[in-house]
Amino acid sequence: MQSLMVSVVSFIAGVKDRLTSEKGAVATEYGLLIALVAFAIIAGAIVFGDALGDWFAALGATVGGWATTP
């Protein structure tokens, strides 16, 4: 029974050490997160691109009208 406890404790210590020493995993996770954000921005630009362009064109025309009004 004691050898089982020693094995479990050493396994937990090994896992704990491995989790604290893996700096590459954090960089990989950040890379995946950045890729997901970039994908969301690109997908949003594709889906809403025409509507957003029309909205900014109308806004620009409105603001341009303010500049020419005395």
N, CA, C and O atoms as a DFTB+ gen file, in Angstrom:
280 C
 N C O
     1  1       0.816      -1.191       0.000
     2  2       0.000       0.000       0.000
     3  2       0.865       1.262       0.000
     4  3       0.536       2.258      -0.644
     5  1       1.970       1.197       0.732
     6  2       2.841       2.359       0.811
     7  2       3.487       2.654      -0.539
     8  3       3.681       3.817      -0.892
     9  1       3.822       1.613      -1.293
    10  2       4.425       1.838      -2.603
    11  2       3.420       2.480      -3.561
    12  3       3.804       3.267      -4.427
    13  1       2.142       2.150      -3.410
    14  2       1.108       2.785      -4.225
    15  2       1.013       4.272      -3.906
    16  3       0.895       5.098      -4.811
    17  1       1.066       4.611      -2.624
    18  2       1.009       6.017      -2.214
    19  2       2.214       6.788      -2.746
    20  3       2.081       7.924      -3.201
    21  1       3.382       6.169      -2.687
    22  2       4.588       6.814      -3.200
    23  2       4.465       7.024      -4.703
    24  3       4.863       8.067      -5.221
    25  1       3.918       6.043      -5.398
    26  2       3.734       6.174      -6.846
    27  2       2.759       7.292      -7.183
    28  3       3.008       8.076      -8.099
    29  1       1.655       7.371      -6.455
    30  2       0.655       8.415      -6.704
    31  2       1.241       9.787      -6.405
    32  3       1.053      10.724      -7.181
    33  1       1.942       9.914      -5.299
    34  2       2.532      11.203      -4.935
    35  2       3.583      11.619      -5.956
    36  3       3.645      12.789      -6.332
    37  1       4.406      10.684      -6.409
    38  2       5.424      11.047      -7.404
    39  2       4.778      11.382      -8.746
    40  3       5.266      12.255      -9.463
    41  1       3.681      10.695      -9.095
    42  2       2.965      11.021     -10.329
    43  2       2.394      12.435     -10.255
    44  3       2.524      13.207     -11.206
    45  1       1.770      12.775      -9.144
    46  2       1.193      14.118      -8.974
    47  2       2.292      15.173      -9.005
    48  3       2.118      16.233      -9.605
    49  1       3.418      14.890      -8.365
    50  2       4.531      15.841      -8.384
    51  2       5.067      16.022      -9.799
    52  3       5.402      17.138     -10.198
    53  1       5.151      14.933     -10.559
    54  2       5.619      15.031     -11.944
    55  2       4.678      15.833     -12.812
    56  3       5.120      16.655     -13.615
    57  1       3.373      15.604     -12.659
    58  2       2.385      16.364     -13.434
    59  2       2.435      17.837     -13.051
    60  3       2.383      18.712     -13.916
    61  1       2.536      18.107     -11.759
    62  2       2.597      19.495     -11.287
    63  2       3.834      20.203     -11.846
    64  3       3.752      21.351     -12.283
    65  1       4.971      19.519     -11.831
    66  2       6.200      20.095     -12.370
    67  2       6.081      20.332     -13.872
    68  3       6.542      21.352     -14.385
    69  1       5.468      19.394     -14.567
    70  2       5.312      19.526     -16.022
    71  2       4.405      20.702     -16.371
    72  3       4.674      21.434     -17.323
    73  1       3.341      20.883     -15.610
    74  2       2.420      21.985     -15.894
    75  2       3.055      23.343     -15.627
    76  3       2.768      24.308     -16.334
    77  1       3.905      23.429     -14.628
    78  2       4.532      24.713     -14.323
    79  2       5.705      25.026     -15.241
    80  3       6.086      26.189     -15.371
    81  1       6.290      24.006     -15.885
    82  2       7.475      24.251     -16.702
    83  2       7.181      24.347     -18.194
    84  3       8.109      24.554     -18.976
    85  1       5.935      24.206     -18.618
    86  2       5.613      24.249     -20.044
    87  2       5.293      25.677     -20.476
    88  3       4.138      26.101     -20.448
    89  1       6.314      26.401     -20.869
    90  2       6.113      27.765     -21.344
    91  2       5.723      27.780     -22.813
    92  3       5.078      28.724     -23.268
    93  1       6.098      26.765     -23.552
    94  2       5.751      26.682     -24.963
    95  2       4.261      26.516     -25.179
    96  3       3.723      26.982     -26.183
    97  1       3.588      25.856     -24.248
    98  2       2.148      25.661     -24.376
    99  2       1.424      26.996     -24.279
   100  3       0.433      27.213     -24.975
   101  1       1.900      27.881     -23.437
   102  2       1.265      29.191     -23.298
   103  2       1.409      29.977     -24.593
   104  3       0.456      30.618     -25.036
   105  1       2.573      29.937     -25.196
   106  2       2.788      30.642     -26.458
   107  2       1.898      30.063     -27.552
   108  3       1.369      30.804     -28.381
   109  1       1.734      28.757     -27.558
   110  2       0.857      28.123     -28.542
   111  2      -0.582      28.545     -28.335
   112  3      -1.295      28.821     -29.300
   113  1      -1.015      28.598     -27.089
   114  2      -2.389      29.011     -26.799
   115  2      -2.617      30.460     -27.215
   116  3      -3.664      30.783     -27.776
   117  1      -1.654      31.333     -26.949
   118  2      -1.789      32.722     -27.386
   119  2      -1.823      32.816     -28.905
   120  3      -2.579      33.611     -29.464
   121  1      -1.018      32.018     -29.566
   122  2      -1.027      32.003     -31.030
   123  2      -2.375      31.571     -31.579
   124  3      -2.882      32.166     -32.530
   125  1      -2.959      30.536     -30.984
   126  2      -4.288      30.091     -31.416
   127  2      -5.347      31.152     -31.143
   128  3      -6.252      31.350     -31.952
   129  1      -5.237      31.834     -30.007
   130  2      -6.188      32.895     -29.678
   131  2      -6.084      34.052     -30.666
   132  3      -7.104      34.587     -31.100
   133  1      -4.873      34.439     -31.024
   134  2      -4.673      35.514     -32.000
   135  2      -5.216      35.100     -33.361
   136  3      -5.816      35.913     -34.063
   137  1      -5.008      33.840     -33.737
   138  2      -5.544      33.352     -35.016
   139  2      -7.065      33.375     -35.014
   140  3      -7.676      33.710     -36.029
   141  1      -7.685      33.026     -33.895
   142  2      -9.147      33.048     -33.795
   143  2      -9.681      34.472     -33.899
   144  3     -10.683      34.706     -34.576
   145  1      -9.031      35.420     -33.243
   146  2      -9.459      36.821     -33.320
   147  2      -9.292      37.345     -34.739
   148  3     -10.171      38.041     -35.248
   149  1      -8.185      37.022     -35.380
   150  2      -7.974      37.457     -36.765
   151  2      -9.029      36.861     -37.687
   152  3      -9.539      37.546     -38.573
   153  1      -9.359      35.588     -37.484
   154  2     -10.401      34.948     -38.288
   155  2     -11.746      35.633     -38.079
   156  3     -12.484      35.843     -39.042
   157  1     -12.080      35.987     -36.835
   158  2     -13.349      36.658     -36.550
   159  2     -13.403      38.031     -37.210
   160  3     -14.448      38.424     -37.728
   161  1     -12.298      38.764     -37.198
   162  2     -12.262      40.085     -37.834
   163  2     -12.425      39.954     -39.341
   164  3     -13.183      40.708     -39.952
   165  1     -11.730      39.014     -39.936
   166  2     -11.833      38.817     -41.388
   167  2     -13.234      38.358     -41.771
   168  3     -13.798      38.843     -42.752
   169  1     -13.801      37.427     -41.004
   170  2     -15.158      36.950     -41.296
   171  2     -16.168      38.078     -41.153
   172  3     -17.087      38.190     -41.965
   173  1     -16.013      38.910     -40.136
   174  2     -16.912      40.049     -39.958
   175  2     -16.792      41.049     -41.089
   176  3     -17.794      41.605     -41.539
   177  1     -15.583      41.279     -41.547
   178  2     -15.383      42.209     -42.663
   179  2     -16.008      41.669     -43.942
   180  3     -16.549      42.434     -44.740
   181  1     -15.936      40.361     -44.142
   182  2     -16.540      39.765     -45.337
   183  2     -18.060      39.822     -45.252
   184  3     -18.724      40.183     -46.223
   185  1     -18.611      39.468     -44.097
   186  2     -20.069      39.418     -43.946
   187  2     -20.679      40.812     -43.967
   188  3     -21.672      41.043     -44.657
   189  1     -20.100      41.739     -43.221
   190  2     -20.680      43.069     -43.087
   191  2     -20.000      44.116     -43.953
   192  3     -20.300      45.303     -43.819
   193  1     -19.105      43.720     -44.824
   194  2     -18.301      44.668     -45.594
   195  2     -19.106      45.636     -46.425
   196  3     -18.879      46.843     -46.345
   197  1     -20.044      45.147     -47.224
   198  2     -20.820      46.029     -48.097
   199  2     -21.712      46.966     -47.290
   200  3     -21.773      48.162     -47.575
   201  1     -22.400      46.433     -46.288
   202  2     -23.284      47.256     -45.465
   203  2     -22.481      48.307     -44.703
   204  3     -22.905      49.456     -44.574
   205  1     -21.326      47.904     -44.203
   206  2     -20.487      48.846     -43.464
   207  2     -19.929      49.924     -44.388
   208  3     -19.844      51.090     -44.002
   209  1     -19.549      49.542     -45.599
   210  2     -19.067      50.522     -46.576
   211  2     -20.149      51.521     -46.956
   212  3     -19.879      52.716     -47.080
   213  1     -21.377      51.035     -47.141
   214  2     -22.489      51.938     -47.448
   215  2     -22.762      52.887     -46.289
   216  3     -23.033      54.069     -46.498
   217  1     -22.689      52.366     -45.067
   218  2     -22.944      53.200     -43.893
   219  2     -21.895      54.306     -43.772
   220  3     -22.236      55.457     -43.503
   221  1     -20.624      53.961     -43.968
   222  2     -19.571      54.972     -43.894
   223  2     -19.671      55.970     -45.047
   224  3     -19.353      57.145     -44.868
   225  1     -20.104      55.526     -46.221
   226  2     -20.287      56.450     -47.344
   227  2     -21.391      57.452     -47.028
   228  3     -21.244      58.643     -47.302
   229  1     -22.494      56.980     -46.454
   230  2     -23.584      57.885     -46.068
   231  2     -23.132      58.836     -44.968
   232  3     -23.471      60.020     -44.986
   233  1     -22.374      58.325     -44.021
   234  2     -21.860      59.171     -42.945
   235  2     -20.910      60.225     -43.498
   236  3     -20.954      61.384     -43.086
   237  1     -20.056      59.826     -44.424
   238  2     -19.132      60.783     -45.043
   239  2     -19.865      61.856     -45.819
   240  3     -19.468      63.021     -45.795
   241  1     -20.936      61.476     -46.512
   242  2     -21.719      62.466     -47.249
   243  2     -22.392      63.439     -46.293
   244  3     -22.463      64.637     -46.567
   245  1     -22.885      62.927     -45.175
   246  2     -23.525      63.794     -44.181
   247  2     -22.521      64.760     -43.575
   248  3     -22.798      65.954     -43.461
   249  1     -21.382      64.265     -43.195
   250  2     -20.350      65.118     -42.596
   251  2     -19.816      66.098     -43.639
   252  3     -19.535      67.251     -43.313
   253  1     -19.674      65.658     -44.878
   254  2     -19.239      66.556     -45.950
   255  2     -20.242      67.675     -46.176
   256  3     -19.861      68.798     -46.505
   257  1     -21.520      67.371     -46.000
   258  2     -22.554      68.399     -46.112
   259  2     -22.449      69.438     -45.011
   260  3     -22.772      70.605     -45.231
   261  1     -22.010      69.042     -43.852
   262  2     -21.844      69.991     -42.755
   263  2     -20.750      71.006     -43.072
   264  3     -20.855      72.175     -42.700
   265  1     -19.715      70.562     -43.751
   266  2     -18.583      71.446     -44.037
   267  2     -18.946      72.496     -45.079
   268  3     -18.395      73.597     -45.053
   269  1     -19.861      72.183     -45.997
   270  2     -20.203      73.142     -47.045
   271  2     -21.363      74.048     -46.656
   272  3     -21.623      75.039     -47.338
   273  1     -22.060      73.728     -45.579
   274  2     -23.180      74.563     -45.136
   275  2     -22.633      75.783     -44.405
   276  3     -21.835      75.646     -43.478
   277  1     -23.066      76.999     -44.827
   278  2     -22.532      78.212     -44.171
   279  2     -23.074      78.419     -42.784
   280  3     -22.715      79.391     -42.119
